[in-house]
Amino acid sequence: MTTAAGTECDAVRVCNAVELNGRDLVGARVTGVVSSVYVDGSTGDRSLVHVWLMLDGKPVLFHTMSGVRILRSDIEKPYEMAELGGRVVVEESAGEPWDALVGRTITGVARLCPDLGEDGWLLRASGYQMAVMDLGDELVARLWPDASWGNLAVVELF
């Protein structure tokens, strides 16, 4: 899709993005976390849509679409989702475990491959590990290891 301004975007508003791999993150310092959250207009229920880690001040998006993709992408602006009766807001936090990465340096990244479902990423940062997975098209992050996720193979360590 191309916007009126000529910006290339995918179906979920990720515009002018460049796909990265785990190696691109190693050695970068996490200087902040930004999230976009869908807020249901009738119930006020909130659900995480996207997370950007600010790596050395530059936004890196964790995006679900057939697995978790890591993209160099600008932070989106808030927008209305009238068709769903809600809106997407942008916040300077994503909650734990994301926010605990701030101030840490990424020391390693690996692919996670589950028995079932989409793949994800394992992020290692200065004595801290968290897994990021696409579970039913939801972006889910947990401290690692987490026994509730069953058998996950760690592959392609960077």
PyMOL commands that place a pseudoatom at each C-alpha (Angstrom):
pseudoatom trace, name=CA, resn=MET, resi=1, chain=A, elem=C, hetatm=0, pos=[0.000, 0.000, 0.000]
pseudoatom trace, name=CA, resn=THR, resi=2, chain=A, elem=C, hetatm=0, pos=[1.224, 3.528, -0.736]
pseudoatom trace, name=CA, resn=THR, resi=3, chain=A, elem=C, hetatm=0, pos=[-0.034, 6.490, 1.291]
pseudoatom trace, name=CA, resn=ALA, resi=4, chain=A, elem=C, hetatm=0, pos=[-1.074, 9.815, -0.252]
pseudoatom trace, name=CA, resn=ALA, resi=5, chain=A, elem=C, hetatm=0, pos=[2.383, 11.113, 0.669]
pseudoatom trace, name=CA, resn=GLY, resi=6, chain=A, elem=C, hetatm=0, pos=[4.005, 8.310, -1.346]
pseudoatom trace, name=CA, resn=THR, resi=7, chain=A, elem=C, hetatm=0, pos=[5.152, 6.322, 1.688]
pseudoatom trace, name=CA, resn=GLU, resi=8, chain=A, elem=C, hetatm=0, pos=[5.291, 2.535, 1.245]
pseudoatom trace, name=CA, resn=CYS, resi=9, chain=A, elem=C, hetatm=0, pos=[3.367, 0.778, 4.034]
pseudoatom trace, name=CA, resn=ASP, resi=10, chain=A, elem=C, hetatm=0, pos=[2.160, -2.732, 4.702]
pseudoatom trace, name=CA, resn=ALA, resi=11, chain=A, elem=C, hetatm=0, pos=[-1.416, -3.559, 5.693]
pseudoatom trace, name=CA, resn=VAL, resi=12, chain=A, elem=C, hetatm=0, pos=[-0.786, -2.747, 9.355]
pseudoatom trace, name=CA, resn=ARG, resi=13, chain=A, elem=C, hetatm=0, pos=[0.801, 0.684, 8.970]
pseudoatom trace, name=CA, resn=VAL, resi=14, chain=A, elem=C, hetatm=0, pos=[4.478, -0.333, 9.047]
pseudoatom trace, name=CA, resn=CYS, resi=15, chain=A, elem=C, hetatm=0, pos=[5.992, 2.203, 6.656]
pseudoatom trace, name=CA, resn=ASN, resi=16, chain=A, elem=C, hetatm=0, pos=[9.400, 2.383, 4.920]
pseudoatom trace, name=CA, resn=ALA, resi=17, chain=A, elem=C, hetatm=0, pos=[10.742, -0.470, 7.060]
pseudoatom trace, name=CA, resn=VAL, resi=18, chain=A, elem=C, hetatm=0, pos=[14.028, -2.311, 6.587]
pseudoatom trace, name=CA, resn=GLU, resi=19, chain=A, elem=C, hetatm=0, pos=[14.211, -5.907, 7.839]
pseudoatom trace, name=CA, resn=LEU, resi=20, chain=A, elem=C, hetatm=0, pos=[17.055, -6.630, 10.274]
pseudoatom trace, name=CA, resn=ASN, resi=21, chain=A, elem=C, hetatm=0, pos=[18.493, -9.861, 11.639]
pseudoatom trace, name=CA, resn=GLY, resi=22, chain=A, elem=C, hetatm=0, pos=[19.679, -10.631, 15.150]
pseudoatom trace, name=CA, resn=ARG, resi=23, chain=A, elem=C, hetatm=0, pos=[23.279, -9.791, 14.312]
pseudoatom trace, name=CA, resn=ASP, resi=24, chain=A, elem=C, hetatm=0, pos=[22.221, -6.174, 13.642]
pseudoatom trace, name=CA, resn=LEU, resi=25, chain=A, elem=C, hetatm=0, pos=[21.188, -5.744, 17.295]
pseudoatom trace, name=CA, resn=VAL, resi=26, chain=A, elem=C, hetatm=0, pos=[24.295, -7.117, 19.022]
pseudoatom trace, name=CA, resn=GLY, resi=27, chain=A, elem=C, hetatm=0, pos=[26.373, -4.413, 20.686]
pseudoatom trace, name=CA, resn=ALA, resi=28, chain=A, elem=C, hetatm=0, pos=[23.596, -1.800, 20.640]
pseudoatom trace, name=CA, resn=ARG, resi=29, chain=A, elem=C, hetatm=0, pos=[22.536, -0.070, 23.852]
pseudoatom trace, name=CA, resn=VAL, resi=30, chain=A, elem=C, hetatm=0, pos=[18.808, 0.062, 24.642]
pseudoatom trace, name=CA, resn=THR, resi=31, chain=A, elem=C, hetatm=0, pos=[18.077, 3.744, 25.295]
pseudoatom trace, name=CA, resn=GLY, resi=32, chain=A, elem=C, hetatm=0, pos=[14.281, 3.533, 25.493]
pseudoatom trace, name=CA, resn=VAL, resi=33, chain=A, elem=C, hetatm=0, pos=[11.115, 1.575, 24.757]
pseudoatom trace, name=CA, resn=VAL, resi=34, chain=A, elem=C, hetatm=0, pos=[8.042, 2.822, 22.878]
pseudoatom trace, name=CA, resn=SER, resi=35, chain=A, elem=C, hetatm=0, pos=[4.823, 0.882, 22.329]
pseudoatom trace, name=CA, resn=SER, resi=36, chain=A, elem=C, hetatm=0, pos=[1.604, 1.223, 20.415]
pseudoatom trace, name=CA, resn=VAL, resi=37, chain=A, elem=C, hetatm=0, pos=[-1.457, -0.050, 22.248]
pseudoatom trace, name=CA, resn=TYR, resi=38, chain=A, elem=C, hetatm=0, pos=[-4.984, -0.631, 20.927]
pseudoatom trace, name=CA, resn=VAL, resi=39, chain=A, elem=C, hetatm=0, pos=[-7.598, 0.809, 23.313]
pseudoatom trace, name=CA, resn=ASP, resi=40, chain=A, elem=C, hetatm=0, pos=[-11.149, -0.514, 22.899]
pseudoatom trace, name=CA, resn=GLY, resi=41, chain=A, elem=C, hetatm=0, pos=[-13.526, 2.465, 22.831]
pseudoatom trace, name=CA, resn=SER, resi=42, chain=A, elem=C, hetatm=0, pos=[-16.364, 0.747, 24.695]
pseudoatom trace, name=CA, resn=THR, resi=43, chain=A, elem=C, hetatm=0, pos=[-14.525, -1.297, 27.331]
pseudoatom trace, name=CA, resn=GLY, resi=44, chain=A, elem=C, hetatm=0, pos=[-11.199, 0.514, 27.671]
pseudoatom trace, name=CA, resn=ASP, resi=45, chain=A, elem=C, hetatm=0, pos=[-9.431, -2.845, 27.308]
pseudoatom trace, name=CA, resn=ARG, resi=46, chain=A, elem=C, hetatm=0, pos=[-5.850, -2.470, 26.085]
pseudoatom trace, name=CA, resn=SER, resi=47, chain=A, elem=C, hetatm=0, pos=[-3.730, -4.762, 23.936]
pseudoatom trace, name=CA, resn=LEU, resi=48, chain=A, elem=C, hetatm=0, pos=[-0.161, -4.376, 22.762]
pseudoatom trace, name=CA, resn=VAL, resi=49, chain=A, elem=C, hetatm=0, pos=[0.197, -3.809, 19.005]
pseudoatom trace, name=CA, resn=HIS, resi=50, chain=A, elem=C, hetatm=0, pos=[3.886, -2.965, 18.410]
pseudoatom trace, name=CA, resn=VAL, resi=51, chain=A, elem=C, hetatm=0, pos=[7.053, -2.385, 20.430]
pseudoatom trace, name=CA, resn=TRP, resi=52, chain=A, elem=C, hetatm=0, pos=[10.050, -0.312, 19.373]
pseudoatom trace, name=CA, resn=LEU, resi=53, chain=A, elem=C, hetatm=0, pos=[13.339, -0.678, 21.204]
pseudoatom trace, name=CA, resn=MET, resi=54, chain=A, elem=C, hetatm=0, pos=[15.373, 2.480, 20.884]
pseudoatom trace, name=CA, resn=LEU, resi=55, chain=A, elem=C, hetatm=0, pos=[18.828, 1.089, 20.090]
pseudoatom trace, name=CA, resn=ASP, resi=56, chain=A, elem=C, hetatm=0, pos=[21.490, 3.772, 20.361]
pseudoatom trace, name=CA, resn=GLY, resi=57, chain=A, elem=C, hetatm=0, pos=[18.630, 6.246, 19.835]
pseudoatom trace, name=CA, resn=LYS, resi=58, chain=A, elem=C, hetatm=0, pos=[17.266, 4.618, 16.650]
pseudoatom trace, name=CA, resn=PRO, resi=59, chain=A, elem=C, hetatm=0, pos=[13.875, 2.839, 16.599]
pseudoatom trace, name=CA, resn=VAL, resi=60, chain=A, elem=C, hetatm=0, pos=[13.790, -0.920, 15.971]
pseudoatom trace, name=CA, resn=LEU, resi=61, chain=A, elem=C, hetatm=0, pos=[10.313, -2.429, 15.650]
pseudoatom trace, name=CA, resn=PHE, resi=62, chain=A, elem=C, hetatm=0, pos=[9.258, -5.882, 16.837]
pseudoatom trace, name=CA, resn=HIS, resi=63, chain=A, elem=C, hetatm=0, pos=[6.336, -6.727, 14.554]
pseudoatom trace, name=CA, resn=THR, resi=64, chain=A, elem=C, hetatm=0, pos=[4.127, -9.815, 14.336]
pseudoatom trace, name=CA, resn=MET, resi=65, chain=A, elem=C, hetatm=0, pos=[3.292, -11.136, 10.902]
pseudoatom trace, name=CA, resn=SER, resi=66, chain=A, elem=C, hetatm=0, pos=[3.918, -14.848, 10.427]
pseudoatom trace, name=CA, resn=GLY, resi=67, chain=A, elem=C, hetatm=0, pos=[6.456, -14.802, 13.240]
pseudoatom trace, name=CA, resn=VAL, resi=68, chain=A, elem=C, hetatm=0, pos=[8.213, -11.891, 14.867]
pseudoatom trace, name=CA, resn=ARG, resi=69, chain=A, elem=C, hetatm=0, pos=[10.041, -9.638, 12.419]
pseudoatom trace, name=CA, resn=ILE, resi=70, chain=A, elem=C, hetatm=0, pos=[12.670, -7.112, 13.495]
pseudoatom trace, name=CA, resn=LEU, resi=71, chain=A, elem=C, hetatm=0, pos=[12.529, -3.945, 11.414]
pseudoatom trace, name=CA, resn=ARG, resi=72, chain=A, elem=C, hetatm=0, pos=[14.226, -0.561, 11.328]
pseudoatom trace, name=CA, resn=SER, resi=73, chain=A, elem=C, hetatm=0, pos=[11.042, 1.529, 11.254]
pseudoatom trace, name=CA, resn=ASP, resi=74, chain=A, elem=C, hetatm=0, pos=[9.874, 4.941, 12.353]
pseudoatom trace, name=CA, resn=ILE, resi=75, chain=A, elem=C, hetatm=0, pos=[7.582, 5.113, 15.365]
pseudoatom trace, name=CA, resn=GLU, resi=76, chain=A, elem=C, hetatm=0, pos=[3.981, 5.424, 14.256]
pseudoatom trace, name=CA, resn=LYS, resi=77, chain=A, elem=C, hetatm=0, pos=[1.631, 8.218, 15.233]
pseudoatom trace, name=CA, resn=PRO, resi=78, chain=A, elem=C, hetatm=0, pos=[-1.576, 7.542, 17.207]
pseudoatom trace, name=CA, resn=TYR, resi=79, chain=A, elem=C, hetatm=0, pos=[-4.575, 6.763, 14.990]
pseudoatom trace, name=CA, resn=GLU, resi=80, chain=A, elem=C, hetatm=0, pos=[-8.281, 5.958, 15.186]
pseudoatom trace, name=CA, resn=MET, resi=81, chain=A, elem=C, hetatm=0, pos=[-9.629, 2.511, 14.330]
pseudoatom trace, name=CA, resn=ALA, resi=82, chain=A, elem=C, hetatm=0, pos=[-13.276, 3.435, 13.808]
pseudoatom trace, name=CA, resn=GLU, resi=83, chain=A, elem=C, hetatm=0, pos=[-14.006, 0.080, 12.146]
pseudoatom trace, name=CA, resn=LEU, resi=84, chain=A, elem=C, hetatm=0, pos=[-13.144, -1.623, 15.460]
pseudoatom trace, name=CA, resn=GLY, resi=85, chain=A, elem=C, hetatm=0, pos=[-14.511, 1.110, 17.713]
pseudoatom trace, name=CA, resn=GLY, resi=86, chain=A, elem=C, hetatm=0, pos=[-11.179, 2.062, 19.241]
pseudoatom trace, name=CA, resn=ARG, resi=87, chain=A, elem=C, hetatm=0, pos=[-7.884, 3.815, 18.749]
pseudoatom trace, name=CA, resn=VAL, resi=88, chain=A, elem=C, hetatm=0, pos=[-4.156, 3.088, 18.839]
pseudoatom trace, name=CA, resn=VAL, resi=89, chain=A, elem=C, hetatm=0, pos=[-2.103, 5.192, 21.250]
pseudoatom trace, name=CA, resn=VAL, resi=90, chain=A, elem=C, hetatm=0, pos=[1.678, 5.500, 21.449]
pseudoatom trace, name=CA, resn=GLU, resi=91, chain=A, elem=C, hetatm=0, pos=[3.378, 5.316, 24.863]
pseudoatom trace, name=CA, resn=GLU, resi=92, chain=A, elem=C, hetatm=0, pos=[6.919, 5.680, 26.228]
pseudoatom trace, name=CA, resn=SER, resi=93, chain=A, elem=C, hetatm=0, pos=[6.819, 2.211, 27.794]
pseudoatom trace, name=CA, resn=ALA, resi=94, chain=A, elem=C, hetatm=0, pos=[5.785, -1.348, 26.993]
pseudoatom trace, name=CA, resn=GLY, resi=95, chain=A, elem=C, hetatm=0, pos=[5.794, -2.700, 30.548]
pseudoatom trace, name=CA, resn=GLU, resi=96, chain=A, elem=C, hetatm=0, pos=[7.896, -5.580, 31.787]
pseudoatom trace, name=CA, resn=PRO, resi=97, chain=A, elem=C, hetatm=0, pos=[9.946, -7.370, 30.624]
pseudoatom trace, name=CA, resn=TRP, resi=98, chain=A, elem=C, hetatm=0, pos=[10.580, -4.831, 27.815]
pseudoatom trace, name=CA, resn=ASP, resi=99, chain=A, elem=C, hetatm=0, pos=[11.263, -1.828, 30.057]
pseudoatom trace, name=CA, resn=ALA, resi=100, chain=A, elem=C, hetatm=0, pos=[13.964, -3.689, 32.024]
pseudoatom trace, name=CA, resn=LEU, resi=101, chain=A, elem=C, hetatm=0, pos=[16.128, -3.646, 28.872]
pseudoatom trace, name=CA, resn=VAL, resi=102, chain=A, elem=C, hetatm=0, pos=[16.594, 0.141, 29.080]
pseudoatom trace, name=CA, resn=GLY, resi=103, chain=A, elem=C, hetatm=0, pos=[20.210, 0.979, 29.878]
pseudoatom trace, name=CA, resn=ARG, resi=104, chain=A, elem=C, hetatm=0, pos=[21.461, -2.487, 28.922]
pseudoatom trace, name=CA, resn=THR, resi=105, chain=A, elem=C, hetatm=0, pos=[23.561, -3.509, 25.926]
pseudoatom trace, name=CA, resn=ILE, resi=106, chain=A, elem=C, hetatm=0, pos=[22.355, -6.330, 23.667]
pseudoatom trace, name=CA, resn=THR, resi=107, chain=A, elem=C, hetatm=0, pos=[25.007, -9.051, 24.012]
pseudoatom trace, name=CA, resn=GLY, resi=108, chain=A, elem=C, hetatm=0, pos=[23.361, -11.840, 22.023]
pseudoatom trace, name=CA, resn=VAL, resi=109, chain=A, elem=C, hetatm=0, pos=[20.332, -12.679, 19.917]
pseudoatom trace, name=CA, resn=ALA, resi=110, chain=A, elem=C, hetatm=0, pos=[19.001, -16.084, 18.871]
pseudoatom trace, name=CA, resn=ARG, resi=111, chain=A, elem=C, hetatm=0, pos=[16.037, -17.428, 16.914]
pseudoatom trace, name=CA, resn=LEU, resi=112, chain=A, elem=C, hetatm=0, pos=[13.469, -19.415, 18.886]
pseudoatom trace, name=CA, resn=CYS, resi=113, chain=A, elem=C, hetatm=0, pos=[11.640, -22.182, 17.047]
pseudoatom trace, name=CA, resn=PRO, resi=114, chain=A, elem=C, hetatm=0, pos=[8.665, -23.763, 18.810]
pseudoatom trace, name=CA, resn=ASP, resi=115, chain=A, elem=C, hetatm=0, pos=[7.163, -27.184, 18.181]
pseudoatom trace, name=CA, resn=LEU, resi=116, chain=A, elem=C, hetatm=0, pos=[3.999, -25.410, 17.023]
pseudoatom trace, name=CA, resn=GLY, resi=117, chain=A, elem=C, hetatm=0, pos=[3.282, -21.871, 15.936]
pseudoatom trace, name=CA, resn=GLU, resi=118, chain=A, elem=C, hetatm=0, pos=[5.419, -19.007, 14.743]
pseudoatom trace, name=CA, resn=ASP, resi=119, chain=A, elem=C, hetatm=0, pos=[9.030, -18.409, 15.631]
pseudoatom trace, name=CA, resn=GLY, resi=120, chain=A, elem=C, hetatm=0, pos=[10.443, -15.655, 17.786]
pseudoatom trace, name=CA, resn=TRP, resi=121, chain=A, elem=C, hetatm=0, pos=[13.613, -14.185, 19.252]
pseudoatom trace, name=CA, resn=LEU, resi=122, chain=A, elem=C, hetatm=0, pos=[15.695, -14.564, 22.386]
pseudoatom trace, name=CA, resn=LEU, resi=123, chain=A, elem=C, hetatm=0, pos=[17.385, -11.323, 23.465]
pseudoatom trace, name=CA, resn=ARG, resi=124, chain=A, elem=C, hetatm=0, pos=[20.356, -11.365, 25.846]
pseudoatom trace, name=CA, resn=ALA, resi=125, chain=A, elem=C, hetatm=0, pos=[21.437, -8.133, 27.459]
pseudoatom trace, name=CA, resn=SER, resi=126, chain=A, elem=C, hetatm=0, pos=[23.922, -7.668, 30.286]
pseudoatom trace, name=CA, resn=GLY, resi=127, chain=A, elem=C, hetatm=0, pos=[22.764, -10.546, 32.509]
pseudoatom trace, name=CA, resn=TYR, resi=128, chain=A, elem=C, hetatm=0, pos=[19.141, -10.404, 31.327]
pseudoatom trace, name=CA, resn=GLN, resi=129, chain=A, elem=C, hetatm=0, pos=[17.289, -12.692, 28.928]
pseudoatom trace, name=CA, resn=MET, resi=130, chain=A, elem=C, hetatm=0, pos=[13.836, -12.344, 27.413]
pseudoatom trace, name=CA, resn=ALA, resi=131, chain=A, elem=C, hetatm=0, pos=[11.955, -14.189, 24.697]
pseudoatom trace, name=CA, resn=VAL, resi=132, chain=A, elem=C, hetatm=0, pos=[9.682, -12.487, 22.176]
pseudoatom trace, name=CA, resn=MET, resi=133, chain=A, elem=C, hetatm=0, pos=[7.109, -14.655, 20.378]
pseudoatom trace, name=CA, resn=ASP, resi=134, chain=A, elem=C, hetatm=0, pos=[4.182, -14.347, 17.986]
pseudoatom trace, name=CA, resn=LEU, resi=135, chain=A, elem=C, hetatm=0, pos=[1.373, -16.213, 19.753]
pseudoatom trace, name=CA, resn=GLY, resi=136, chain=A, elem=C, hetatm=0, pos=[-1.836, -16.123, 17.746]
pseudoatom trace, name=CA, resn=ASP, resi=137, chain=A, elem=C, hetatm=0, pos=[-0.716, -12.877, 16.078]
pseudoatom trace, name=CA, resn=GLU, resi=138, chain=A, elem=C, hetatm=0, pos=[-0.084, -11.322, 19.505]
pseudoatom trace, name=CA, resn=LEU, resi=139, chain=A, elem=C, hetatm=0, pos=[3.350, -9.961, 20.424]
pseudoatom trace, name=CA, resn=VAL, resi=140, chain=A, elem=C, hetatm=0, pos=[4.242, -11.676, 23.713]
pseudoatom trace, name=CA, resn=ALA, resi=141, chain=A, elem=C, hetatm=0, pos=[7.457, -11.210, 25.725]
pseudoatom trace, name=CA, resn=ARG, resi=142, chain=A, elem=C, hetatm=0, pos=[8.565, -13.101, 28.832]
pseudoatom trace, name=CA, resn=LEU, resi=143, chain=A, elem=C, hetatm=0, pos=[11.700, -13.557, 30.851]
pseudoatom trace, name=CA, resn=TRP, resi=144, chain=A, elem=C, hetatm=0, pos=[13.756, -16.499, 29.653]
pseudoatom trace, name=CA, resn=PRO, resi=145, chain=A, elem=C, hetatm=0, pos=[13.686, -19.375, 30.345]
pseudoatom trace, name=CA, resn=ASP, resi=146, chain=A, elem=C, hetatm=0, pos=[9.921, -19.806, 30.812]
pseudoatom trace, name=CA, resn=ALA, resi=147, chain=A, elem=C, hetatm=0, pos=[8.723, -23.390, 31.266]
pseudoatom trace, name=CA, resn=SER, resi=148, chain=A, elem=C, hetatm=0, pos=[5.159, -22.484, 30.258]
pseudoatom trace, name=CA, resn=TRP, resi=149, chain=A, elem=C, hetatm=0, pos=[6.295, -22.074, 26.640]
pseudoatom trace, name=CA, resn=GLY, resi=150, chain=A, elem=C, hetatm=0, pos=[7.192, -25.737, 26.303]
pseudoatom trace, name=CA, resn=ASN, resi=151, chain=A, elem=C, hetatm=0, pos=[9.912, -26.904, 23.956]
pseudoatom trace, name=CA, resn=LEU, resi=152, chain=A, elem=C, hetatm=0, pos=[11.606, -24.092, 22.089]
pseudoatom trace, name=CA, resn=ALA, resi=153, chain=A, elem=C, hetatm=0, pos=[14.775, -24.736, 20.135]
pseudoatom trace, name=CA, resn=VAL, resi=154, chain=A, elem=C, hetatm=0, pos=[17.373, -21.957, 20.271]
pseudoatom trace, name=CA, resn=VAL, resi=155, chain=A, elem=C, hetatm=0, pos=[19.017, -21.629, 16.858]
pseudoatom trace, name=CA, resn=GLU, resi=156, chain=A, elem=C, hetatm=0, pos=[21.151, -19.146, 14.921]
pseudoatom trace, name=CA, resn=LEU, resi=157, chain=A, elem=C, hetatm=0, pos=[22.849, -17.570, 17.913]
pseudoatom trace, name=CA, resn=PHE, resi=158, chain=A, elem=C, hetatm=0, pos=[24.382, -14.202, 17.002]
for i in range(1, 158): cmd.bond("trace and resi %d" % i, "trace and resi %d" % (i + 1))
show_as sticks, trace
zoom trace
